[in-house]
Amino acid sequence: MEAYILEWLNLLGRWVHLVVGIAWIGASFYFVWLDNSLEAPKVEDDVERGVGGEIWSVHGGGFYHAQKYKVAPPKLPEKLHWFKWEAYTTWITGMFLMCLMYWYQAEIYLIDPNVMTLSKPVAVILGMLTIVLGWIVYDQLCKSPIGNDENKLSLVMLVFVSVAAYVLCQIFSGRGAYLHFGAMLGTIMVANVAFVIMPGQRDLVAAKQEGRAPDPIHGILAKQRSVHNTFFTLPVLFVMISNHYAMTWGHKYNWLILIVLTIAGGLIRVFFVQRHTGKQTPIPLIIAGFLIMGVAAAIAPKPLAPVVSDNGPVTPVNFADVQQVMQARCVGCHAKVPTQPGFYSAPKGIALESAEDIVNYAQTIHQQVVVTKAMPIGNLTGITDDERALIDQWFRSGATQ
C-alpha cells in the first residue's frame, strides 16, 4: 500500500509541478520578450508621465497596448497585479518531489555505492547543503564587485556550476546528481524572486504610497536577476526530463555531459533573448547545436561485433543463466507485481518475468545494464561485473533463448 500511495503522490506532484512551472516560465519568457521589445513612446504626454517604452500587440482576437515606466507611474492604480506565486508554487512542488523521491527513497534514487558509499541521512544532508550553498554562493557573487560586470559574472558562474556538476556526480548516483544540480539552479531562480525581485517591487510600491521618490536601484537589480533566471531556465528544464535518459546521467563522463548541455541550453536562450531586440546573431544557436551534436556523437554506442574466439563464433550463452540473473537482479522491480519496496508497478511498464519478455527487451536491457550501468537503479540488487559481462556476451551472440 505504501508503494501505491507513493506512486499517486508522485503522479499528482509531477502534474502540479508541470502546471505551475509552465505558468512561471511562460510569464518569465513573456516579460523578458516584452522588456526587450519595447519601443520609445510615440505620444509626448506618455513621455512626460515617465513612460520609458511601449509595445502594441494582437492576440486572441484582441489588441493590447503595454507600457513600461522608467521607474514608476505618477499615481498607482487601484489594482496592481503581482507575479510571484507561479515561482513559489513551482519550487514548493519541486521540493515536494525531491523529498518524496530522492530523499525519502534515497537508497533507491540518490545513493549509488559504486560512486560513493553514503548513509541515507548523510546523503540527504549533502543534498540539502547543495541547494542552500548554491544560492549563497550565487547571491554573494552578484553582490560582490564581480556582479557589476556581467561578462565576468557569467564566466565565474560557469566555473561554479561546472565544479558543482563534477562534485555532485562524484557523490550521488548520476540521476540524483543531475536532479540536485537542477534543484540548485531552480532554487537560485526562486530565491531571486523571493529575496531580490519582490522586496524591490514592494519598496517601489511603498515609496509611491508614502509620497517619496522610488529608488531606481530596485529596478536595476530586479532586471539583472530576471535575466539570470531566463538563462537558467533551459538547463533546468533539461535536468527535469533527464531522468528518462540514462545515456546522459548513466555515462562515465556524466558530469561533462551535464556541463556541456547546460552551456548549450544557456546559448539557445541567449539567441532568443537577442532575437527579441532584432539584433540576434545565429552564432549562439550554431554553437549550441554543435555542442549537442558533439555530445550525441561522443556518447554514441559503438557497433558491437559478434563474440568470437580463435576457432570461430563462441557457443551462445546458456539462456537459463541469463534468466537467472534477470530473476535475481531485475524482476524485483520489473514485474507485474514488484516485490522491491518503493515500487508499485514496473518502471516504464517493462516486466522481465518471462523468457519472451527478456528477449523482446534485449536491446533495452543491454543498454541499461551493460552500456550505461544505470540499472539496477542504485544497484539495489547488487549485480556483479561478471553478471553484466554475461548479459553482454548473450546480447552480442544473438540474444536468443
DRENMI-103637 format. One line per 8 residues: for each residue y, x, z of C-alpha. Coordinates in nm, 2 decimals. Example, Ala and Ser with C-alpha at 12.3 -4.5 7.8 and 13.67 -1.06 7.14 Angstrom:
// DRENMI-103637
-0.45,1.23,0.78 | -0.11,1.37,0.71
//
This chain:
// DRENMI-103637
0.00,0.00,0.00 | 0.24,0.29,0.08 | 0.20,0.43,-0.28 | 0.26,0.08,-0.42 | 0.58,0.04,-0.22 | 0.70,0.39,-0.32 | 0.65,0.31,-0.68 | 0.86,-0.01,-0.66
1.13,0.18,-0.47 | 1.12,0.44,-0.74 | 1.15,0.19,-1.02 | 1.43,-0.01,-0.86 | 1.62,0.31,-0.75 | 1.60,0.45,-1.10 | 1.71,0.13,-1.26 | 2.02,0.10,-1.04
2.09,0.47,-1.07 | 2.08,0.44,-1.45 | 2.31,0.13,-1.45 | 2.58,0.27,-1.22 | 2.55,0.61,-1.39 | 2.63,0.45,-1.72 | 2.93,0.28,-1.57 | 3.06,0.61,-1.42
3.00,0.83,-1.72 | 3.13,0.56,-1.96 | 3.46,0.52,-1.76 | 3.49,0.90,-1.73 | 3.44,0.96,-2.10 | 3.68,0.68,-2.18 | 3.96,0.81,-1.97 | 3.91,1.17,-2.10
3.93,1.03,-2.45 | 4.24,0.82,-2.35 | 4.42,1.11,-2.19 | 4.36,1.34,-2.49 | 4.45,1.07,-2.75 | 4.79,0.97,-2.61 | 5.10,0.99,-2.83 | 5.46,1.01,-2.74
5.61,0.66,-2.67 | 5.79,0.51,-2.96 | 6.03,0.29,-2.75 | 6.32,0.46,-2.58 | 6.30,0.22,-2.28 | 5.94,0.34,-2.22 | 6.06,0.70,-2.21 | 6.33,0.61,-1.96
6.07,0.43,-1.74 | 5.87,0.75,-1.72 | 5.60,0.68,-1.97 | 5.46,1.01,-2.09 | 5.22,0.88,-2.35 | 5.07,0.57,-2.51 | 4.80,0.45,-2.75 | 4.71,0.13,-2.93
4.35,0.04,-2.99 | 4.14,-0.25,-3.10 | 3.81,-0.36,-2.95 | 3.60,-0.67,-2.94 | 3.85,-0.87,-3.14 | 4.15,-0.78,-2.93 | 4.44,-0.54,-2.93 | 4.51,-0.31,-2.64
4.82,-0.11,-2.55 | 4.76,0.16,-2.29 | 5.04,0.37,-2.14 | 5.03,0.66,-1.91 | 5.32,0.76,-1.68 | 5.42,1.12,-1.63 | 5.39,1.07,-1.25 | 5.42,0.70,-1.15
5.59,0.38,-1.27 | 5.93,0.28,-1.12 | 5.76,-0.01,-0.94 | 5.39,-0.06,-0.86 | 5.22,-0.37,-1.00 | 5.07,-0.62,-0.76 | 4.72,-0.54,-0.87 | 4.61,-0.19,-0.93
4.26,-0.11,-1.05 | 4.07,0.19,-0.90 | 3.77,0.37,-1.04 | 3.56,0.52,-0.76 | 3.26,0.31,-0.68 | 3.09,0.39,-1.01 | 3.08,0.76,-0.89 | 2.99,0.68,-0.53
2.70,0.45,-0.62 | 2.57,0.69,-0.88 | 2.55,0.96,-0.61 | 2.41,0.73,-0.35 | 2.13,0.61,-0.57 | 2.06,0.96,-0.70 | 2.03,1.09,-0.34 | 1.80,0.79,-0.26
1.57,0.90,-0.54 | 1.59,1.27,-0.43 | 1.49,1.17,-0.07 | 1.22,0.94,-0.19 | 1.05,1.17,-0.44 | 1.15,1.53,-0.38 | 1.20,1.54,0.00 | 0.97,1.27,0.13
0.70,1.38,-0.11 | 0.80,1.75,-0.12 | 0.44,1.86,-0.11 | 0.39,1.69,-0.45 | 0.71,1.74,-0.64 | 0.91,2.01,-0.47 | 0.67,2.28,-0.34 | 0.46,2.49,-0.56
0.25,2.75,-0.38 | 0.23,2.96,-0.70 | 0.61,3.00,-0.68 | 0.67,3.02,-0.31 | 0.47,2.91,-0.01 | 0.70,2.68,0.19 | 0.65,2.43,0.47 | 0.78,2.08,0.39
1.07,2.09,0.64 | 1.18,2.43,0.51 | 1.17,2.31,0.15 | 1.38,2.00,0.23 | 1.64,2.21,0.43 | 1.67,2.45,0.14 | 1.72,2.16,-0.10 | 1.99,2.02,0.12
2.16,2.35,0.15 | 2.16,2.39,-0.23 | 2.36,2.07,-0.27 | 2.61,2.14,0.01 | 2.67,2.51,-0.07 | 2.71,2.43,-0.44 | 3.01,2.21,-0.36 | 3.16,2.45,-0.10
3.14,2.75,-0.34 | 3.28,2.55,-0.64 | 3.57,2.39,-0.43 | 3.67,2.73,-0.28 | 3.67,2.88,-0.63 | 3.90,2.61,-0.75 | 4.14,2.66,-0.46 | 4.14,3.04,-0.50
4.37,3.23,-0.74 | 4.08,3.22,-0.99 | 4.13,2.84,-1.01 | 4.48,2.89,-1.16 | 4.32,3.04,-1.47 | 4.07,2.80,-1.64 | 3.92,3.08,-1.85 | 3.84,3.30,-1.55
3.72,3.00,-1.35 | 3.49,2.89,-1.63 | 3.34,3.24,-1.65 | 3.29,3.27,-1.27 | 3.13,2.92,-1.26 | 2.90,3.02,-1.54 | 2.78,3.31,-1.34 | 2.75,3.10,-1.03
2.54,2.82,-1.19 | 2.33,3.08,-1.37 | 2.25,3.26,-1.04 | 2.18,2.92,-0.88 | 1.94,2.82,-1.16 | 1.75,3.15,-1.13 | 1.72,3.14,-0.75 | 1.61,2.77,-0.74
1.34,2.85,-0.99 | 1.21,3.13,-0.77 | 1.19,2.89,-0.47 | 1.08,2.55,-0.59 | 0.85,2.41,-0.84 | 1.01,2.41,-1.19 | 1.06,2.03,-1.18 | 1.20,2.05,-0.83
1.43,2.34,-0.92 | 1.57,2.15,-1.22 | 1.64,1.83,-1.02 | 1.81,2.02,-0.74 | 2.03,2.21,-0.99 | 2.13,1.87,-1.14 | 2.19,1.73,-0.79 | 2.41,2.02,-0.71
2.63,1.96,-1.02 | 2.62,1.58,-0.96 | 2.74,1.63,-0.60 | 3.02,1.86,-0.72 | 3.13,1.58,-0.96 | 3.13,1.30,-0.70 | 3.29,1.53,-0.44 | 3.57,1.59,-0.68
3.63,1.22,-0.69 | 3.60,1.17,-0.31 | 3.79,1.47,-0.19 | 4.04,1.56,-0.46 | 4.10,1.28,-0.71 | 4.10,0.98,-0.48 | 4.31,1.13,-0.20 | 4.57,1.24,-0.46
4.58,0.89,-0.60 | 4.62,0.74,-0.26 | 4.91,0.97,-0.18 | 5.08,0.88,-0.51 | 5.05,0.51,-0.43 | 5.17,0.56,-0.07 | 5.47,0.76,-0.20 | 5.57,0.47,-0.42
5.52,0.22,-0.14 | 5.72,0.43,0.10 | 6.00,0.50,-0.14 | 5.95,0.88,-0.16 | 5.91,1.09,-0.47 | 5.55,1.12,-0.57 | 5.42,1.48,-0.58 | 5.31,1.57,-0.93
5.06,1.82,-0.80 | 4.81,1.54,-0.73 | 4.80,1.45,-1.10 | 4.76,1.82,-1.20 | 4.47,1.88,-0.96 | 4.30,1.54,-1.04 | 4.31,1.62,-1.41 | 4.16,1.97,-1.35
3.87,1.82,-1.16 | 3.82,1.54,-1.40 | 3.80,1.78,-1.69 | 3.54,1.99,-1.50 | 3.34,1.67,-1.44 | 3.33,1.58,-1.80 | 3.19,1.93,-1.89 | 2.92,1.89,-1.61
2.81,1.56,-1.75 | 2.57,1.66,-2.03 | 2.39,1.93,-1.83 | 2.34,1.68,-1.55 | 2.20,1.42,-1.80 | 1.96,1.68,-1.94 | 1.83,1.75,-1.59 | 1.79,1.38,-1.52
1.54,1.35,-1.81 | 1.39,1.69,-1.79 | 1.11,1.59,-1.55 | 0.94,1.43,-1.86 | 0.93,1.76,-2.05 | 0.72,2.02,-1.88 | 0.77,2.25,-2.17 | 1.11,2.34,-2.02
1.06,2.35,-1.64 | 0.70,2.45,-1.67 | 0.77,2.76,-1.87 | 0.76,3.10,-1.70 | 1.13,3.15,-1.81 | 1.23,2.80,-1.69 | 1.54,2.94,-1.53 | 1.66,3.09,-1.85
1.59,2.77,-2.05 | 1.79,2.58,-1.79 | 2.09,2.81,-1.82 | 2.09,2.81,-2.20 | 2.06,2.43,-2.22 | 2.33,2.39,-1.96 | 2.56,2.60,-2.17 | 2.46,2.41,-2.48
2.54,2.08,-2.31 | 2.88,2.21,-2.20 | 2.97,2.33,-2.55 | 2.87,1.99,-2.70 | 3.11,1.83,-2.46 | 3.38,2.08,-2.55 | 3.35,1.98,-2.91 | 3.40,1.61,-2.84
3.69,1.67,-2.60 | 3.86,1.87,-2.87 | 3.78,1.60,-3.12 | 3.99,1.36,-2.92 | 4.30,1.56,-2.98 | 4.23,1.60,-3.35 | 4.22,1.98,-3.31 | 3.84,2.02,-3.30
3.66,2.32,-3.44 | 3.28,2.29,-3.52 | 3.22,2.63,-3.36 | 3.12,2.50,-3.01 | 2.88,2.24,-3.17 | 2.73,2.50,-3.40 | 2.67,2.75,-3.12 | 2.52,2.47,-2.91
2.29,2.38,-3.20 | 2.18,2.74,-3.24 | 2.11,2.77,-2.86 | 1.89,2.46,-2.86 | 1.71,2.57,-3.17 | 1.67,2.91,-3.03 | 1.51,2.77,-2.71 | 1.28,2.55,-2.91
1.17,2.84,-3.13 | 1.12,3.08,-2.83 | 0.90,2.84,-2.63 | 0.70,2.70,-2.92 | 0.33,2.74,-2.86 | 0.16,3.00,-3.08 | -0.11,2.88,-3.31 | -0.45,2.90,-3.13
-0.72,3.09,-3.31 | -1.08,2.97,-3.25 | -1.26,3.16,-2.98 | -1.49,3.42,-3.14 | -1.69,3.72,-3.05 | -1.81,4.02,-3.25 | -2.11,3.81,-3.36 | -1.91,3.51,-3.48
-1.79,3.19,-3.31 | -1.87,3.16,-2.94 | -2.10,2.88,-2.83 | -1.88,2.59,-2.73 | -1.82,2.54,-2.36 | -2.05,2.31,-2.18 | -1.85,1.99,-2.17 | -2.01,1.89,-1.84
-1.83,2.19,-1.68 | -1.50,2.07,-1.82 | -1.56,1.72,-1.70 | -1.64,1.86,-1.35 | -1.31,2.04,-1.34 | -1.13,1.72,-1.45 | -1.31,1.52,-1.18 | -1.22,1.78,-0.91
-0.87,1.87,-1.01 | -0.72,1.58,-1.22 | -0.89,1.25,-1.16 | -0.74,1.21,-0.81 | -0.41,1.12,-0.98 | -0.52,1.04,-1.34 | -0.74,0.74,-1.26 | -0.71,0.37,-1.29
-0.70,0.36,-0.91 | -0.58,0.70,-0.80 | -0.71,0.84,-0.47 | -0.43,1.11,-0.43 | -0.18,1.00,-0.16 | 0.15,0.90,-0.31 | 0.02,0.77,-0.64 | -0.04,0.40,-0.71
-0.10,0.43,-1.08 | -0.20,0.71,-1.32 | 0.11,0.92,-1.43 | 0.22,0.81,-1.77 | -0.08,0.58,-1.78 | -0.32,0.87,-1.86 | -0.66,0.82,-1.70 | -0.92,1.10,-1.73
-1.22,0.94,-1.58 | -1.44,0.92,-1.88 | -1.56,1.17,-2.14 | -1.38,0.98,-2.41 | -1.05,0.99,-2.22 | -1.08,1.37,-2.17 | -1.14,1.43,-2.54 | -0.87,1.19,-2.65
-0.61,1.36,-2.43 | -0.74,1.72,-2.50 | -0.41,1.83,-2.66 | -0.21,1.70,-2.36 | -0.45,1.84,-2.11 | -0.43,2.19,-2.27 | -0.05,2.18,-2.29 | 0.00,2.07,-1.93
-0.28,2.26,-1.76 | -0.31,2.58,-1.96 | 0.02,2.64,-2.15 | 0.28,2.52,-1.91 | 0.06,2.51,-1.60 | 0.27,2.21,-1.49 | -0.04,2.02,-1.39 | -0.19,1.96,-1.14
0.15,1.89,-1.01 | 0.24,2.14,-0.74 | -0.13,2.25,-0.78 | -0.22,2.00,-0.52 | -0.58,2.02,-0.60 | -0.60,2.40,-0.61 | -0.71,2.45,-0.97 | -0.81,2.82,-1.03
-0.72,3.05,-1.31 | -1.09,3.06,-1.41 | -1.08,2.68,-1.45 | -0.77,2.69,-1.66 | -0.94,2.95,-1.88 | -1.25,2.73,-1.91 | -1.03,2.44,-2.04 | -0.85,2.68,-2.27
-1.18,2.80,-2.42 | -1.31,2.44,-2.45 | -0.99,2.33,-2.63 | -0.99,2.63,-2.87 | -1.36,2.59,-2.95 | -1.31,2.23,-3.07 | -1.25,2.01,-2.76 | -1.57,1.82,-2.82
-1.82,1.66,-2.58
//
